[in-house]
């Protein structure tokens, strides 16, 4: 099972660079790159911080995807 996210879409919507978002949530830009590629699954705290920045629920940003979809 994989975790899909809308971080890139929401970041673009809000006019944030990867660096801007990283600074707001206290991570490196590389963490944002990895999140957007789907190669990194955030901790619950990081997911909550991302949701707060975008004014969305965690569930609206992160969803589970069954393998093969």
GIWOZI-V716334 format. One record per backbone hydrogen bond with DSSP energy under -1.0 kcal/mol. NH is the residue of the N-H (numbers start at 1). CO is the residue of the C=O. Records with the same first field share a line. If there is no record, write none. Layout:
# GIWOZI-V716334
NH = CO, CO
This chain:
# GIWOZI-V716334
2 = 65
4 = 63
6 = 61
10 = 6
11 = 7
12 = 8
13 = 9
14 = 10
15 = 12
16 = 11
21 = 17
22 = 18
23 = 19
24 = 20
25 = 21
26 = 22
27 = 22
32 = 28
33 = 29
34 = 30
35 = 31
36 = 32
37 = 33
39 = 34
47 = 43
48 = 44
49 = 45
50 = 46
51 = 47
52 = 48
53 = 49
54 = 50
55 = 51
56 = 51
61 = 58
62 = 58
63 = 4
65 = 2
69 = 66
